[in-house]
Amino acid sequence: MPKLGVNIDHVATLRQVRSGIEPEPVFAALICQAAGADSIVIHLREDRRHIKDQDLYILKEVVKGRLNLEMSLAPDIIEIAAYVKPSQATLVPENRQEVTTEGGLDVIANLKRVKQAAKRLEKNGISVSLFVDPEKDQITAAKKVGIRIIELHTGRYAQARSQKEKDRYFRELLYATRYAQDKGLLVNAGHGLDYYNVGRIAKIKGIEELNIGYSIVCRAVLVGLERAVQQMKELVV
């Protein structure tokens, strides 16, 4: 049964709508942990559209479990991560114009930069994960980097409209998980998963953790954050 990582970026998004001081991401993290979240996930984007540097600094002190920092390959972000030392850093692609992460990191095209970033982070005691599409070539490249963890991008499965498409992209994730395991990699997954599509992914043997944010924050508006996390946890386990 996979663990649950809760991404609290959109708590900060709501705060930034009016450039206010609430809701406070740190309080959200504490509620998520109390409700059963196995890790807290945040993305410190280059444009700082939601999570700010100060959020990261405070969360590092407050979060008692694992803090997973999603981040680009930008040198200044790498330096911040090396200084703060979150439990884990997940390297992701980043496009200033995107609404949310649009796909996996192209490890093949950025192999040298990814290797350098991973080495810098691991030197500071940070576990490194690569957010990749469920494709053999990208998984093979991730293995060449020397990291131990990948996170499979589940966006194609989550956005599929027809049952045929859903089945196709589910098989894609299933085979990618098996392939990565054969390469000796630990496998996480996430992106676009919600209360209606997560169950099938949670049943894939070998997935260690599912990282979910937007759907949990959306449900929290209606039922409260604690209950929203608990409901997702029930579906994952």
C-alpha positions in Angstrom: 0.0 0.0 0.0 1.4 3.4 -1.0 2.0 6.3 1.4 0.4 9.6 0.9 2.2 12.8 0.2 0.1 15.9 0.4 1.0 18.9 -1.7 0.0 22.2 0.0 0.9 24.6 -2.8 -2.7 25.6 -3.4 -3.2 26.7 0.2 -0.5 29.3 -0.6 -2.3 30.0 -4.0 -5.4 31.0 -2.1 -3.3 33.2 0.2 -1.7 34.9 -2.8 -5.1 35.7 -4.5 -5.2 38.8 -2.2 -1.5 38.9 -1.2 -2.7 38.3 2.4 -1.3 36.3 5.3 -3.9 33.5 5.3 -4.5 30.7 4.9 -1.1 29.9 6.3 0.7 26.9 4.6 2.5 25.9 7.8 -0.8 25.4 9.6 -2.1 23.4 6.7 1.0 21.2 6.9 0.4 20.5 10.6 -3.3 19.6 9.9 -2.3 17.3 7.1 0.3 15.5 9.2 -2.2 15.0 12.1 -4.8 13.6 9.5 -2.3 11.0 8.3 -0.2 12.5 5.6 3.1 10.7 5.3 4.9 13.6 3.8 4.4 17.3 3.0 5.1 18.4 -0.6 5.7 22.0 -1.8 7.0 23.4 -5.0 9.2 26.5 -4.7 8.7 27.9 -8.2 11.1 30.3 -9.8 8.3 32.9 -10.1 7.2 32.3 -6.5 3.5 32.2 -7.6 2.5 30.4 -4.4 5.0 29.0 -2.0 7.5 31.6 -0.9 11.1 31.2 0.5 9.9 32.0 4.0 7.3 29.2 3.8 10.1 26.8 3.0 12.2 28.0 5.9 9.4 27.7 8.4 8.1 24.3 7.1 11.6 22.9 7.4 11.5 23.7 11.1 7.9 22.6 11.7 7.4 19.5 9.6 8.3 16.5 11.7 8.0 13.9 9.0 9.3 14.2 5.4 9.4 17.5 3.6 9.5 16.9 -0.2 10.6 20.0 -2.2 9.6 20.1 -5.8 12.0 22.3 -7.7 13.5 23.2 -11.1 17.1 23.0 -12.2 17.6 26.7 -11.7 20.9 27.3 -9.9 19.4 29.7 -7.3 16.7 27.2 -6.4 19.3 24.5 -6.1 21.4 26.7 -3.7 18.3 27.4 -1.6 17.6 23.7 -1.3 21.2 22.9 -0.5 21.0 25.4 2.3 17.6 24.4 3.7 18.1 20.7 3.4 14.6 19.3 3.0 14.2 15.5 3.3 13.8 15.1 -0.4 14.1 17.2 -3.5 12.0 16.2 -6.6 13.4 17.7 -9.8 10.7 18.8 -12.1 10.4 20.8 -15.4 9.2 24.3 -15.1 7.6 26.7 -17.7 6.7 30.2 -16.6 3.5 30.2 -18.7 2.1 26.9 -17.5 -0.8 26.6 -15.1 0.6 23.5 -13.6 3.5 21.1 -14.4 2.8 19.9 -17.9 4.9 16.8 -18.1 7.9 15.0 -16.8 11.5 16.2 -16.8 13.4 15.5 -20.0 16.2 13.7 -18.3 17.7 12.6 -21.6 18.1 16.1 -22.9 19.3 17.5 -19.6 21.4 14.6 -18.4 24.5 16.6 -17.5 22.5 19.3 -15.6 20.4 16.8 -13.8 23.5 14.8 -12.7 25.2 18.0 -11.4 22.1 19.1 -9.5 21.6 15.6 -8.0 25.2 15.5 -6.9 25.0 18.9 -5.3 21.8 18.0 -3.4 22.9 14.6 -2.3 26.1 16.0 -1.0 23.9 18.0 1.4 22.1 14.9 2.6 19.0 15.3 0.5 17.4 12.4 -1.2 16.8 13.2 -4.9 13.8 12.1 -7.0 13.2 12.8 -10.7 9.7 13.5 -11.9 9.5 11.7 -15.2 6.9 10.6 -17.8 6.2 6.8 -17.7 8.6 6.1 -20.6 11.4 3.5 -20.6 14.0 5.9 -22.2 13.4 8.5 -19.5 13.5 5.9 -16.7 16.7 4.5 -18.1 18.2 8.0 -18.2 17.1 8.6 -14.6 19.0 5.4 -13.6 22.1 6.8 -15.3 21.9 9.9 -13.1 22.5 7.7 -10.1 19.5 8.6 -8.1 17.3 6.1 -6.2 13.8 7.5 -6.6 11.6 8.5 -9.5 8.1 9.9 -9.5 5.9 8.9 -12.5 3.8 11.6 -14.0 0.2 10.4 -13.9 -1.2 13.3 -15.9 -2.1 11.4 -19.0 -4.0 8.8 -17.0 -5.8 11.5 -14.9 -6.8 13.6 -17.9 -8.0 10.6 -20.1 -11.6 11.1 -21.3 -12.6 7.6 -22.4 -12.3 4.3 -20.7 -10.1 3.1 -23.5 -7.7 6.0 -22.9 -7.8 5.4 -19.2 -7.0 1.7 -19.7 -4.2 2.6 -22.1 -2.5 5.1 -19.7 -3.0 2.8 -16.7 -1.1 0.1 -18.5 1.6 2.6 -19.3 2.0 3.4 -15.6 1.9 -0.3 -14.7 4.6 -1.3 -17.1 6.7 1.8 -16.2 6.6 0.9 -12.6 7.7 -2.7 -13.3 10.5 -1.5 -15.5 11.7 1.0 -12.9 11.7 -1.6 -10.2 13.7 -3.9 -12.4 16.2 -1.1 -12.7 16.4 -0.9 -8.9 14.5 2.3 -8.5 11.9 3.3 -5.9 8.7 4.5 -7.6 6.4 7.3 -6.5 3.6 8.7 -8.7 1.5 11.8 -8.9 -0.2 14.6 -10.9 -3.9 15.1 -11.5 -4.9 12.3 -9.2 -8.2 12.8 -7.4 -10.8 11.0 -5.3 -12.3 9.3 -8.4 -9.2 8.0 -10.2 -6.7 7.4 -7.5 -7.9 3.9 -6.4 -6.7 2.1 -9.5 -3.2 3.7 -9.3 -3.0 2.9 -5.6 -3.3 -0.8 -6.4 -0.2 -0.9 -8.6 2.2 -3.1 -6.8 5.5 -1.3 -6.2 4.4 2.3 -6.0 5.8 3.6 -2.8 4.0 7.0 -2.5 1.3 9.0 -4.2 1.7 12.8 -4.1 -1.6 14.6 -4.4 -2.5 18.3 -3.8 -5.1 20.1 -5.8 -8.0 17.7 -5.4 -7.4 17.6 -1.6 -7.3 21.4 -1.3 -10.5 21.6 -3.4 -12.3 19.1 -1.2 -11.0 20.9 1.9 -13.1 23.9 0.9 -16.2 21.8 1.4 -15.4 19.4 4.2 -12.3 20.8 5.9 -8.6 19.9 5.3 -8.4 17.2 8.0 -11.4 15.3 6.6 -10.2 15.8 3.0 -6.8 14.2 3.9 -8.4 11.4 5.8 -10.7 10.6 2.9 -7.8 10.5 0.4 -5.8 8.4 2.8 -8.7 5.8 3.0 -8.7 5.5 -0.8 -4.9 5.2 -1.0 -4.5 2.5 1.6 
